[in-house]
Amino acid sequence: MARLIAARLGQAVLALLGITLLVWALLPLTPGDPAERILLGRGNIQPDPVQVQALRREFGLDRPLHVQYAIWMHNLLQGRLGISYRSRQAVERELAQRLPATLLLAAGGVVVAVLLAFPLAVLAARFENRWPDHLTRLYALMGTSLPSFWLGLLLLDLFAVRLRWTSALARPDLQHLPMPAFVLGLGLSATLARVLRAGLLGELGRRYALMVRARGAGPWRVLLRHALPNAALPSVNILALGVGGLLGGAAITETVFTWPGMGLYIVDAIGARDLPVIQGFAVISAGIFILVNLCADIIAILLDPRLRYQHQVQ
């Protein structure tokens, strides 16, 4: 088991290194000059080429690409993500100030997804091909189809504009969390409900479940005590993968609800071509995504002896 966990750790490190190379290599190739964007943002209608060149030299953009990457990786290994072109502040400091708000929103989305998906999946499996099952499948279809920005705007129009139950300008606290967390977690809950329902139905058809039923156990006991623990293991990986989607989708949700997290910050940085901020956000998001999936793999290895057996056979 230790070798299996070590192998997962090695894969995570290699994946993170590959992501840093990909993130750094693609962004400088995008059209537009960051120095010109900054000068335009300062009110210069036609930036002076001399000023553009001086700004490029200040940010190190005039150096060869491999030299820029070496300097960026050296700073990254020391925990530094560079200096923002706009604010002239350390990127890691600005992202760290906004990270708690994004993590709070992502955690709220996960809680919403779990609270919605598990009861619906259990009811769908218990009453297969009856109205709870049909309702769950309809919910799963709608949840994966509705655009988050459209749903967010509808909820804001209803609860903030018409009913005036909340403010359109959200603050990163528990009072303003439910609505953006629901919008963020709806898609994940729909996917999780579909996967868990299929897993429960598959487990209920296995021989051990039929044997338990033959011994006189009721359907709810078989479903909750025997089928659910086995069917929930694949859902752990789906949930871990969904966390990455929540971090990426948080940018849209935070923009709609003006949630002051990393997502809203990165949208402004993309418009200004603030490359250090974009690269830092991508690396942090990828690192969180890899870390969550690594923890999910380790949990699955600890809970499922079949994975350890397969590794030993290989």
N, C-alpha and C positions, 0 to 999 in steps of 0.2 A: 504493500500500500504506500509506503514511503517513496518508493521509486516512481509510482504512478503520480503521486502529488508533485514530486520533483520534475517529472516530465511536463506536467501542466504548467508549472512555474516557468520552466525554460521556454515553452511555447508562448507564454504571456509576454516574457521579456523580448523575444524575437518579434512578436507581433507589434509591440509598442515601438521598437526600433524601426520596423518597416513603416509604421504609420508616421513617425516623425520625418522620415525621408520623403514619403509621399506628400505629406502636408507642406513641407518646406519647398519641394521641387515644383509643385503645381501652382502655388499662389503667385510667385514672381512671374510666371508665364502668362498670367491673365492680363488683358489689355488695360491700358491706362497707367499713368505715372503717379505714384503716391506723392511725389514732391509737387507736381502740378496741382493735384487735388487739394493739398494743404494750402497752397498759395491762393487757389480759387476760393477756398473756404474763408480766407482772410480778407476777401473783398477785391482781390486782383482780377480784373476782367481778362487781361492778357498777361500771364506771368512772364516776367523777364527771364530769358534763358540763363543769364548769369545767376539770378536768384535760384532758379531751378537746379542748376549745377551745384551751387553752394549747398543747397539743402540735401541733394543726393549725396554729396561728400560727407555732410554732417551725419547722415543716417547710415553711411557705409554702403549705399546702393551702387556706387561706382566701382566697387571691388568685384573681382571675378566670382562667379556663382559658388565654386567649390570653397573659396575662402570665406564667403558669407556663411555657408553651411557649417564649416568648421567652427567659426566663431559662435554661431547660434547654438550648436551642439555643446560646445564648451560651457557656455552660459547656462544651457538647459541642465547639464549634469550638476551644476552648482545651485540649481533651484531658481535661476533667473530666466525670465521669459522675454526680456528685452524692455525697451522704452517705447511707450505709445507715441506715435507721430503727432497726435493732436494735443494730448494733455501734458506730454513730456514727463509723465509719471511711470513708475515701474508697473509693468503689465500684471505681474503676479500679485502686487498689492491691490490694484483695482479689481482684478478678478476675485481675489480673496474677500473683498468687501461685499461682492454680489453673490458669491457662491452659497452662503447660508440661505438666501432667499430662494435660489433655484433648487437647492436640495430639499427645502421645506415644501416647495411646490411639487417636486418629483415624488417625495414621500407621500404627500397627500394624494397624488395620482395613483400610486401603488395601493394605498389603503382603499381608495374608491374601487379600483379594479378587483381587488380580492373580495371586498364586501359584496360587490355585485355578481362576480363570476361564480363563486363557489355555491351560494344558494341556488342560483339559476341552473347551474350544471347538475347539481344533486336532484333538483326537482325534475329536470328534463330526463335524467336517467331513470328516476323512479317511475315517472309516468310517460314512458316512451310512446311516441306516436299519439299522445293525447294532448289536450290543450296546453298544459304547462310546457311540454316539449316544443310544440309549435310556436308558442310565445317566445321561448328562449331562442329558437332559431331565427325568428323574426328580429328579435333584439340584437342578436349577433350580426345579422346582415345589415341592419341600420347602423349599428355602432361602428362597423368597419367602413361604412360608406359615407357617413356624414363628415364633411370637412370641419376641422376643429375651429378654424377662424369664423366660419359661417354660424356654427352653433354658439360660439362665444359672443358674437354680435347679437344674435337673437336673445340670448340670456341677458345681456347688458341692456338691450332695448326693453325687455320685459321687467326685470327686477330693479334696474337702476333708473331708467327714464320714465316708464309708465307707473310702476308701483312705488318707486322710490324707497325700496327696502334696503338698498345698499348704495355705495358710491361707485361711480364709473372709474375713479382713480383708486386703484387697489393699493393697500399697504401690506408689506410682508408679515402679516400676523394671522392668528387663527380665525379672527373675525372675518377677514376677507378671503380666507383660503377655500371655503367649500366650492364656490362657483368655478374658479379656474382649475381647481383640482378635479372636479367632475368632468370638465371639458377635456382635460389632459388625460384622465384615466379611462374615459369611455371606450376609446378604441382598443386599449389593452384589455379591458374587461370583456369585450366582445370576443376577441381572439382567445383569451384564456378560458372563457365559458365553452367555446366550441371544442377546444382541445381537451378540456377536462370532461366534458360530456362524452366525447368519443372514447376517452380512456376508461371512464366508468362503465360504459356499455360493453367495452371489450373485456373488462375484468369480471363483470357479471356473467359473461358467457364462459368463463374458464371453469375447469373441473373442480377446483377447490371451492368456488362459490356455489356450484351446484351441490357439492357434498354438504356444505354447511346448511343450505336450504333443505336438503333431504333429512338432516338431523333435527329439523324443527325450528330453525332460526327464522325470525320474521324478515320481511324484505328490507325494512329500515335497518335492522341490525346487520344484515349482510352488506348493505350498501355503505353504511357509515363506518362500521368497525373493520370490515375485511376488504371491500373494494376501494374505498376512498384512499387509504394510505398508499396502496400500490399505484393507483391512478394519479395520485398527486405528485409523484416523483418527476414525470416529464413536465408537469406544470411549473416546477421550480426553474427548469431551464428556460421555458417560455417566459416566465416572469423576469428572469435575469436578462434575457434578450430584450424584453420590453423596457427595461430601465434605460438602455441606450436610446431606444426610440423616444422615451419620455424626455431625456435630456436634449435630444435634437428637436423634438416637437415643442419643447418649452419655449423656444424662441418665438414661435408663432403665438402661442398662448400668452406669453408675457407681453408681447406687443399689443395684442387685442385688449388685455386687461391692464396695461401699463404696470405690470408687475416688475419691480425694480431688481431683476436678477441678471444673470449673465446673458440670457437670451436677448433681452431688450438692449443690453449693452453691445452685443455682437452685431445686431442688426444695424445700429448706428455706425459701428466700425466698418462693416462691409460697404456701406454707402460712401464712407470716406476713404476706403482702401487703406485702412490702418493695419498693415500686414502683421506687425508684432502681436496685436490684440487678436486677430483672426487665428494666427498660428498658435498662440497660447491657449485660446479657447478650444481649438481642435485637439491639441495635445492633452489638455485636462479632461475633456469629454471622452476621448479615447481611453485615457488611463482609468477613469472611473468605470467605463464600460467593460474594459478588460478585467479590472479588479472584481467587479460584481459577478461576471461570468466565471472567473476563477474560483470565487467563493462558492458559486452554485455547483461547479464541477466537484469541488472538495466535499461539499455537503452530500451530493449524489453518491460519491465514492464511499463516504462513511455510512450512508443509509442503505445502499443497495449492494449486497455482497456479490451480485452477478457481475457488476463491473470489475470488481477485484478479481473474480475468477477468470473473466475473459482476458484480463491483462496477464495473469499468470499463465494461461494457456498459450498466449501469443509469445 
